[in-house]
Amino acid sequence: MEIKAFIAEFIGTAILLFIGNGVVANVSLKKTYGYQQSPILLITFAWGFAVFVAVFITSSYSGAHLNPAVTLGLALVGKFSWNLVFGYFVSQLLGAMLGSLLTYIFYIDHYKITEDENTIKSTFCTSPAIRNYKNNIFSEAMGTFMLVFGILFIANPNIEITNSTVTNFGLGSLEALPVGILVIVIGMSLGGTTGYAINPARDFGPRLIYALLPRKKNKNPDWKYALVPVVGPFIGAAFAAFIFYTVNS
């Protein structure tokens, strides 16, 4: 069961990033049919439906966390086994790396003719509209809080029940749509400050792939900022777990 769950998290996160970063590449890179300026609605809806598709495909195998912050939040409230947390984290990170690499390969010709390196980087990872680390962390924390807090109420037991004790919770196929809608709402309302990573694997994995690409331009993975979309979501997930536990204790 554990191996299947890890593989499902890997595949699901890869799908999430392939579709999610794919829409950013489609609207940002030169000479794509989807190229346009500031398509915030298109991006937020595409990311929401990317979550829906990835969750729907993998939910019955792993609970479809697809996000280390979600895994942490579920574990903190006793809805997920701690002995699976590290394996989920690794699977999600590797899946995010694969998904972003697939996007790069898919749009390789358009990457070659796009000269603005910031545009190229934006198809991999997030960056702040205004760089203020304290506020940027707050933005990521609150966006993730809304995501994880909502998921904690949505998630149902769907993996294993032993001796009448539920060991793991996750998202089933019926919960895929409300979570997708939740991601859309977060993007529309809270995504303007940092690009709403709200997922450590979603940002760090693609950022690492970007750093490893054999590009000759002035490549800048911006490692100084890289901790923000990692630390912020974990803080938000922990806060969501605390509030959920307080309300339900």
N, C-alpha and C positions, 0 to 999 in steps of 0.2 A: 504493500500500500504506500509506503513512504517514497519508494523510487518513482512510482506512478505519479504521486503528488508533486515531487520535485520536477519531473519532466513536464507535467502540466503547467506548473508555474513558469518554467522556462519558455515553453511554447506560447503560453498566454501572454506573457510580458513581451515576447518577441513580436507577436501579432499587434499588441497594443502600440509598440513603438514604430513598427513598420507602417501602420496606418496613420498614427498620430503625427510622427515626424514627416511622413509622406505628404500629408496635406500642407504642412509648413513649407516643404520643398516645392510642392506644386504651385503655391501662390507666390513664392519668393524668388525662385531661380529664373534666369533669363530664358526666354523663348519656350517656356512651357505653355500649354493651352490654358492653364489655370492662373497664370500670372496676373496679379492685381495689387493695388495699394491698400494696406490696412484692412484686410478681410477678416475682422475680428469675429463676426458671426459665423463665417464659414469654418474658421479654425476651431472655435468653441464647440460647434455642433459636430464637427468631424472627430474631435477628441472624445466627446461624449459617446458617439456611436462606436468609436474604436473600443472604448471600455465595454460597451454593450456586447459587441461581437466577441471580444476576448473572454469576457466572463461567461457568455453563453456557451462557448466551445469547451472551456476547461472547468466549469464549476463542479461538475459531478466527480471530477478526479481529485481536485485539490481545495475546493472551496473558492477558487479564483480570487485570491488576495491581490496578486500582481503588483504589490506595493509593500515595501518593508514597513512603512508606517502603519498600514492596515494590519499586517501581521503582528506588529508590536502592540497595537491597541487591543486586538483580540486576545493576545496572550496576557496582557496586564489585567484584564477583567475576568480571566479564567475561562475564556471561550476557545482557547487554542493551546495546544501542548507546547511547553517551552522546549522540549527536546527536538522539536521540528523547526524552531525559529531560525537557527543558523542556516539549515539546509534551504529553507525558503528564501532567506536573504540572498544566498549565493545564486540560487536558481533564477531569482528575479533580476539580479545584476547581470548575469550572463545573457539572459533573455533580452534585456534592454540593449545590451551591446550588439547582439545579433540583429535585432530589429532595426537599429540605427544604421548598421553596416549594410543591411539589405536596401534601405532607403538610398544610401549613397551609391550603391551599385546600380540601382534602378534608374537614378537620375544622373549617372556619371557624366554624360555628354553635357548636361546643363550646368553641372558643377564646374566643368572645364572652362566654360565661357562666362561664368559669373565672376566678376572681378572683385566685388565688395566682400572682403573677408568676414565682416560682421554679419552680413546676410547669410553667408555659408554657415557660420557658427550657429546662427539662430535656428537652423534646421536640425541641429543636434541637441543643443542645450539652452537653458534659459539665461537671461541677464536682466539686471534691474533697469527700469525706466529712469530712475534717479538713484544713484549709488549712495545709500545710507544703510550700513550694515545692520544697525539696530532695527530700523524700520523694515528693512528687507526680511530679516529673520521673523519679525512680528507678522509680516504679510504672509510668509510661507507657513508659519505656525497656525495662524487663524484660518487660512484656506484649508489646511490639512485637518484642523480641528473640525470644521464643518463636514468634511468628507468622512472622517473616521467616526465622528459622533453619529452621523446619519447611518453609516454602515453598521454600527453596533446595535442599532434598533432594527435594522433590516435583516441582519445575518441570522440564519437558522442552523440547527444541528444537521449536518449532512454528510459527515464522513464516517464516524465510528461511534458506537455506543457499547460500552463494556460494563457488565454488571449494573445495568440501568443508570450508568453515569455517562453523561455526554462528555466526550473528550475534545472534540474539535467542532468549531462552527465555521461557516463560510457562506458564500453566496451561491444559491441555486439558480437555475436558468430563469425562474420567474422573477428573481431579484435583479437580473441583469439590467432591465429597463429602468427601474427607479434609480439605480446607481449611475447609469449613463446620464439620466436627467440631472442628477445631483452634480455630476462633473460639469455639465453644460452650464448650470446655474452658477456654480463657483467661478467658472471661466468668465462668464458675462459680467458678474458683479465684483469679483475679487481678483481678477486676472490682470488688471491694468498696471500693477506696480512691479511685479517680478516675472510675469508670464506664467504664474501658477504652476510650478513644477509639482508641488504637493505629493511628491513621490521621490525619495532619495535615489532609487535605482533608475528611474526615468531620466534623471538629470546626470548623475555621475557616470553611468555606463556609456551613454552617448558622448559625453564630454571626453571620456577616456579614448573612445574610438576616434573622435576628432583630433585629439592630441597625437594619435599614432598614424594618422593619414600621411601619405608621402606627398604632401603639398609643398610647393616652393614659395608660396606667398608668405606674407607676414602673419603667420598663424599664431593665435593667442588664445589658449584654452581658458585663460582667466582663472587660474587656480586660487587666486586670492578670494574670489567670490564663490568658488566651488563648494565650500562648506555650508554656505547659506541654505541652498536647497536640499541639504542633507540634515543639518542640525535643526532647521526650522520645522520641517515635517515631523521629525521625531518628537520635538517638544509639543507640537500640536496634537500628535497622537496620544502622548502621555497625558496631556491635559484633558482630552476627550475621554480617555479611559477613567481618569479620576472623577470627572463630573458624572459619567455614566454609572460608575460604581457607587458614588455618593447618593445619586437619585434612586438607585435600585437596591440599596442595602437596608 
